[in-house]
């Protein structure tokens, strides 16, 4: 996933290249959750911050 100033882009890697699968306006996103599959097959959901827009360094 990546963002620019206005949009969250979900991408997948296919044949060595990244391909956009969805583009969602940031104004429509309240929270972002990532699902992890545990060893026993159960799921854990964690809140995750949106990635910084492309070209913006989070540590500055």
C-alpha positions in Angstrom: 0.0 0.0 0.0 1.1 3.6 -0.6 -0.5 7.1 -0.5 -0.2 10.4 -2.1 -1.7 13.6 -0.8 -5.3 12.5 -1.5 -5.5 8.7 -2.1 -4.6 5.4 -0.6 -3.5 2.9 -3.2 -3.6 -0.9 -2.6 -1.2 -2.8 -4.8 -0.1 -6.4 -5.5 3.1 -7.7 -7.0 2.6 -9.8 -10.2 5.4 -10.9 -12.5 7.9 -8.8 -10.7 6.0 -5.5 -11.0 3.5 -3.7 -8.7 0.0 -3.4 -10.0 -2.7 -1.1 -8.4 -5.8 -3.1 -7.2 -7.7 -0.3 -5.6 -7.6 3.5 -5.1 -9.5 5.0 -2.2 -9.7 8.7 -1.3 -8.1 9.4 2.1 -11.2 11.4 3.1 -13.1 8.1 3.1 -10.7 6.3 5.4 -11.1 6.6 9.2 -8.8 3.8 10.3 -6.6 1.2 8.7 -6.4 -2.4 10.0 -4.0 -5.1 9.0 -4.9 -8.8 9.4 -2.3 -11.3 10.6 -2.9 -15.0 10.4 -1.6 -16.8 13.6 0.0 -20.2 13.6 -3.2 -21.7 14.8 -5.2 -20.3 11.9 -6.9 -17.5 13.9 -6.7 -13.9 12.9 -5.3 -10.9 14.7 -6.3 -7.4 13.6 -4.0 -4.5 14.4 -4.5 -0.8 13.8 -1.9 0.7 11.5 -1.1 4.3 10.6 -1.5 5.3 7.0 1.8 5.3 5.2 3.4 8.8 4.5 2.7 10.1 1.0 5.2 9.2 -1.6 8.2 11.6 -1.4 7.5 12.6 2.2 10.0 11.4 4.9 8.3 10.7 8.2 11.4 11.4 10.2 11.8 15.1 9.2 
